[in-house]
């Protein structure tokens, strides 16, 4: 399988999940929207963004929350994602959706230089409201669902790491900050960061 990625983008989440599961994926950096063989990335993924996972049979999967579930299903009985059909599985899917729609997408305008100060302030306030819920969920827990690391934790870690790039102070959320440090210390996370040139 091949994972099309851009260093530090949301594609880092399925990269982490693959490493957590011991699934080997070939990485291809498409930050410049060009594949390794010089072709337009839109020819691979018409959506034009990462992640995209090319399966061994040639099919392409896109959208991080779907890719991480697919990867987990390649290793039945793994501890990363609860079994199909269980309420625990639906809770992880619910959180993946929340992170995607309420946190991930809220960061987008904050990376754009021409975003007005008003929009920036509104988006930052929105993020803080969304993180307030996460802060409560993390109270007394190592991860979102207790002691077991899930794809939702990988996704939350990745998007929350973007706060540093846009100078968004999240220190009012101590549980979240401790979570970030805890996840960053995981061997699979360290390996993914190193492979993407984000850590020494």
N, C-alpha and C positions, 0 to 999 in steps of 0.2 A: 504494500500500500504506500501511496505517496501523499504526504501532507503539504499542501501549499500554504505558506505562512509568510508573515512579516514580523520581524523581531519585536516582541513586546506587545503585539496586537492581540486581539481576542483569540487568535489561532494558538496562542501559548496555552490556552486551557486544554484543548484536545491533545496537544503535545505532552503536557503533564500527565493527562489521563493515560495516554498510550504507555508512557514510561512507568507509571504506577502499576499498570497491568502486565508489564513485560512484553508488550506488543511492539515489534520492530516496524517503524515507518521510515521511509525515505523522506528527507526534508528538501523542499525547494522554495527558496526565497523569491517571492514575487513582489517585493516592495516597489520596484520600478514598473510594475504591471507588464513585465516581460518574463517569459519562461527561460529556463536555462539554455534551451536551444534557440533562443532569440525570437520566439513567437509571441504574439499579443496574448496576454493572459485572458482577455475576454473570449478568446477561442476555446479556452479550457472551462472557464466559469463566466457565463454571460452576465452574472450579477456584478462581476468586477472586483469583489472584495474577498478577503480571507475570513475564515478558513475554508478550504475545499479538500476533500479526501478522495483521491482516486483509488478505487478498489482494484484488486488484482484482475477482476473480470472486465475492467475498463469503465465501469459505471462511476459516476461522480456523485458524492454526497456533499451538500453544503449546509450551512447553519450550525454553529458550534454546539448548541444544546442537542441537536439530533446526532451529530458526529460522536459526541462523547457517549451517548446511549448505545450507538452502534458498536463502538469500540468495546464497551463493557460487555455487550452481549456476545462478543467473540470469545469471552472467557467465562463460560457458565459457572456459577457457584462462587464467583469472586466476591470479595468483601467490599468492593468499591461502590457497587450499585445494587440495591435490593432486588430481589427476584421479581420477574415480570408478573403483573397482576396483583401484587401486594399493595396495601395502602402506603407502606413505607416507600415503595417505588414512586407512587404518585406524588408523595410529598417532595421527593427530590425533583421530579419533573416540574412540580409547582414552583419550587424555588428557582430552578433554571429559568423558567419563564419570567419570574419576578425580576431576577437579575438582568435578563435580556432586555425587557421592556421598560423597567423602571430605573435601572441604574446605568447599564451599558449605554443605552441610547441617549441618556441625559448628558453623558460626557461629550458627545460628538461636537456640539457647538462650542464647547470650551477649548477645543483644539484649533478652532478657526480664528485666525488673527483679526478678521473684520467683524467678529461678533461684538455687538454693542455692549457697553458697560451695564445697561439695564438688563439685557438678555442674560449676560453672564451672571449677574447678581441673582436673577430669578432662578436660573438653572442650578446655581450653587445652593440656594435655599431649598430647592426641590430635592437635590441629592441628600442634603442633611436630613430632611424629613424621611426619606427612604432608608437612610442609614440608621435612623433612630429605631426603626423596627428591627433591623439586623442586630443592632446593639443589644436589644432585649432578648432576641433569639439566642445570642451567644452567651448570655449570662450563665455562668457556672458550667460552661461546656468547652470542650477543646475545639469542636467543630460545629457546624450548623445543626447536625443531628446527633450530637453527643460525642462519643469517642471515635466513631468511624468516619474517616475521610471519604467524601463523595465527590462526584464531578461538580456538584454545586459549589463545593468549597474551592475547587480549582478555579472555577469561573469567577467567584467572588474575589478571590485573591488577585486574579489578573486585572479585573476592571478597577479594583480599589487601588492597585499599584499605580494607576494613572494619575491619582491625586497628586503625587509628587511632581509629575511633569507639568501640571497646570497650576502648581502652588496652591492647592486646596488643603487647608489645615483641617485634619479630621481628629485632632487630639482630644476633642470633646467626647470621643467614643473609645474609651480605654479597652473595652472588650474586643472591639474591632481591631485596634492597634496590636493587641496581644495575639489575636488570631493571625494577623498578617505576618508577624514574626514567627509564629509557630509553623505556618504553612511554608514560609520561606526556608525554614531549616530542614524540610523534608528532603531526603536524598533525590527523589525523582524531580522535585522542583528545582533543586540545585543543578541537576544534570540538564534539565530543559533550559534553564537560564544560561548555563555555560554554552550549550549547543547553539543558542541563538545570539551569542556574543553579548549577553547582558550581565554576565558575572565572570570573574577571573577563574 
